[in-house]
Structure formats: C-alpha cells, structure tokens
Amino acid sequence: ARHNAGLHGSNEMRHAAQLPYIIIEAYCNDKGITFDEWMANSAHVNAMLNDPSLSHFRVWKGRV
C-alpha cells in the first residue's frame, strides 16, 4: 500500500521496506546472531531486503 501511494522516498533516501521485528528476530535466531550484530553488519540487512520470500514487506522495489 505504501508503494502504491508513492511513499517510497526520494532518490537520495529510499524507504526500502518495513520489516516487523518478529521477522528480524527469527532471522537473528536462524543465523545465531544478536540484534546488535544484525544492525552493525549491513550484509544481514541487505540479505533480508533482497530475499524474494520477504518481498511483500518491501516499499521500494529496487535492488538494495
């Protein structure tokens, strides 16, 4: 709905997704990392944002 409403930001700052905390927590548990590690390492965030199974949480549909 946010994508269809055009609420995905500007060229300078995109709103890529709105991931529920429970999804992030499940990812952290599966990978054996803490939330702090998830926040500190952009590879984890990018992996989630580019995961096709989580695409319904995406606001901006471009590649991260």
N, CA and C of each residue as an Amber inpcrd file, in Angstrom:
protein
   192
   0.8300000  -1.1940000   0.0000000   0.0000000   0.0000000   0.0000000
   0.8720000   1.2550000   0.0000000   1.9830000   1.2340000   0.7990000
   2.8760000   2.4050000   0.8380000   3.5350000   2.6140000  -0.5250000
   3.8970000   1.5350000  -1.2040000   4.4880000   1.6550000  -2.5400000
   3.4810000   2.2610000  -3.5110000   2.2690000   1.7380000  -3.4870000
   1.2380000   2.2330000  -4.3990000   0.8840000   3.6870000  -4.1340000
   1.0430000   4.1310000  -2.8840000   0.7620000   5.5200000  -2.5290000
   1.9490000   6.4390000  -2.8390000   3.0520000   5.8450000  -3.3130000
   4.2300000   6.6430000  -3.6520000   5.0550000   7.0470000  -2.4440000
   4.9250000   6.3360000  -1.3490000   5.6260000   6.6780000  -0.1110000
   6.9300000   5.8900000   0.0240000   7.7270000   5.8650000  -1.0400000
   8.9810000   5.1210000  -1.0110000  10.2050000   6.0230000  -1.0270000
  10.0510000   7.2760000  -0.6670000  11.1810000   8.1830000  -0.5070000
  11.5920000   8.8870000  -1.7840000  12.8000000   9.4580000  -1.7340000
  13.3400000  10.1970000  -2.8750000  14.5700000   9.4720000  -3.4110000
  15.2080000  10.0430000  -4.4300000  16.4200000   9.4450000  -4.9780000
  17.5520000   9.4200000  -3.9540000  17.5490000  10.3540000  -3.0220000
  18.6140000  10.4350000  -2.0220000  18.4140000   9.4540000  -0.8710000
  17.1730000   9.1780000  -0.5200000  16.8960000   8.2920000   0.6230000
  15.6310000   7.4950000   0.3270000  15.8360000   6.2060000   0.0620000
  14.7040000   5.3170000  -0.2330000  14.1960000   4.6410000   1.0330000
  12.8800000   4.4810000   1.0960000  12.2670000   3.6640000   2.1440000
  12.1220000   2.2860000   1.5270000  13.0820000   1.4150000   1.8230000
  13.1450000   0.1200000   1.1500000  12.0910000  -0.8600000   1.6430000
  11.8820000  -0.9240000   2.9630000  10.9680000  -1.9360000   3.4990000
  10.5380000  -1.5670000   4.9090000   9.5170000  -2.2540000   5.3440000
   9.0540000  -2.1350000   6.7160000   8.9420000  -3.5560000   7.2590000
  10.0390000  -4.0040000   7.8850000  10.1050000  -5.3690000   8.3840000
   9.6320000  -5.4320000   9.8380000   8.6860000  -6.2910000  10.1370000
   8.2630000  -6.4630000  11.5300000   9.4090000  -7.0450000  12.3680000
   9.4730000  -6.6240000  13.6060000  10.5560000  -7.0840000  14.4810000
  10.5730000  -8.6020000  14.6010000   9.4360000  -9.2410000  14.6060000
   9.3810000 -10.6980000  14.7640000  10.1000000 -11.4010000  13.6090000
  10.0700000 -10.8040000  12.4180000  10.7740000 -11.3640000  11.2570000
  12.2780000 -11.1980000  11.4350000  12.6950000 -10.0310000  11.9270000
  14.1150000  -9.7820000  12.1790000  14.6160000 -10.7200000  13.2820000
  13.8160000 -10.8810000  14.3160000  14.1910000 -11.7640000  15.4180000
  14.3490000 -13.2010000  14.9310000  13.4650000 -13.6640000  14.0780000
  13.5640000 -15.0210000  13.5340000  14.8340000 -15.1720000  12.7010000
  15.1610000 -14.1470000  11.9050000  16.3920000 -14.1720000  11.1080000
  17.6030000 -14.2780000  12.0320000  17.6400000 -13.4530000  13.0740000
  18.7530000 -13.4730000  14.0290000  18.8830000 -14.8340000  14.7010000
  17.7720000 -15.4190000  15.0820000  17.8000000 -16.7480000  15.7140000
  18.3110000 -17.8080000  14.7410000  17.8600000 -17.7500000  13.4820000
  18.3020000 -18.7080000  12.4690000  19.7980000 -18.5850000  12.1910000
  20.3150000 -17.3710000  12.1990000  21.7350000 -17.1240000  11.8920000
  22.6220000 -17.1820000  13.1270000  22.0140000 -17.2400000  14.3090000
  22.7860000 -17.2960000  15.5440000  23.5030000 -15.9940000  15.8570000
  22.8460000 -14.8730000  15.5560000  23.4350000 -13.5570000  15.8180000
  22.5060000 -12.7570000  16.7230000  23.0410000 -11.6790000  17.2930000
  22.2160000 -10.7920000  18.1130000  21.6450000  -9.6810000  17.2410000
  20.6650000  -8.9720000  17.7820000  20.0980000  -7.8370000  17.0600000
  21.1680000  -6.7750000  16.8170000  22.0600000  -6.5750000  17.7870000
  23.1480000  -5.6030000  17.6130000  24.0520000  -5.9820000  16.4380000
  24.3340000  -7.2710000  16.3020000  25.1430000  -7.7330000  15.1640000
  24.3980000  -7.4970000  13.8470000  23.0990000  -7.7300000  13.8610000
  22.2860000  -7.5100000  12.6650000  22.3380000  -6.0430000  12.2450000
  22.2160000  -5.1550000  13.2340000  22.2460000  -3.7120000  12.9530000
  23.6300000  -3.2530000  12.4840000  24.6860000  -3.8430000  13.0230000
  26.0480000  -3.3930000  12.7220000  26.5470000  -3.8850000  11.3660000
  26.0030000  -4.9800000  10.8700000  26.5000000  -5.5670000   9.6290000
  25.4380000  -5.4250000   8.5410000  25.6720000  -4.5240000   7.6190000
  24.6770000  -4.2500000   6.5690000  24.4500000  -5.4540000   5.6560000
  25.3510000  -6.4200000   5.6560000  25.1480000  -7.6170000   4.8350000
  23.9070000  -8.3760000   5.2820000  23.6440000  -8.3990000   6.5870000
  22.4460000  -9.0800000   7.0940000  21.1800000  -8.3340000   6.6570000
  21.2040000  -7.0210000   6.7770000  20.0460000  -6.2070000   6.3720000
  19.8020000  -6.3780000   4.8770000  20.8580000  -6.2750000   4.0860000
  20.7170000  -6.4120000   2.6360000  20.2070000  -7.7920000   2.2530000
  20.6760000  -8.8180000   2.9470000  20.2030000 -10.1790000   2.6580000
  18.7050000 -10.2810000   2.8640000  18.2110000  -9.6750000   3.9310000
  16.7710000  -9.7130000   4.1850000  16.0020000  -8.8800000   3.1680000
  16.5200000  -7.6880000   2.8470000  15.8240000  -6.8190000   1.9040000
  15.7540000  -7.4220000   0.5080000  16.7620000  -8.1890000   0.1180000
  16.7970000  -8.7810000  -1.2140000  16.2340000 -10.1970000  -1.2600000
  15.7480000 -10.7050000  -0.1350000  15.1690000 -12.0410000  -0.0810000
  13.7840000 -12.0300000  -0.7360000  13.6090000 -12.8000000  -1.8180000
  12.3090000 -12.8090000  -2.5050000  11.1410000 -13.2410000  -1.6160000
  11.4150000 -14.0800000  -0.6190000  10.3180000 -14.5320000   0.2470000
   9.8240000 -13.4250000   1.1780000  10.5810000 -12.3410000   1.3160000
  10.1690000 -11.2060000   2.1520000   9.7430000 -10.0030000   1.3090000
   9.5500000 -10.2020000   0.0260000   9.2530000  -9.0830000  -0.8880000
   7.9500000  -8.3680000  -0.5560000   7.0160000  -9.0410000   0.1130000
   5.7470000  -8.3840000   0.4450000   5.9230000  -7.3200000   1.5250000
   7.0930000  -7.2590000   2.1800000   7.3830000  -6.2000000   3.1500000
   8.0920000  -5.0140000   2.4930000   8.4160000  -5.1390000   1.2220000
   9.1480000  -4.0880000   0.5250000   8.2150000  -2.9210000   0.1950000
   8.7510000  -1.7180000   0.3020000   8.0340000  -0.4970000  -0.0830000
   8.5980000  -0.0390000  -1.4190000   9.9250000   0.0810000  -1.4960000
  10.5980000   0.4180000  -2.7530000  11.0930000  -0.8770000  -3.3550000
  10.7870000  -1.1440000  -4.6010000  11.0430000  -2.4460000  -5.2050000
  12.4230000  -2.5690000  -5.8380000  13.2650000  -1.5500000  -5.7790000
  14.6060000  -1.6180000  -6.3740000  15.5440000  -2.5200000  -5.6080000
  16.6900000  -2.7980000  -6.2130000  17.7070000  -3.6650000  -5.5840000
  18.5000000  -2.8630000  -4.5640000  18.7220000  -3.4520000  -3.3970000
  19.4760000  -2.7890000  -2.3210000  20.9080000  -3.2640000  -2.3820000
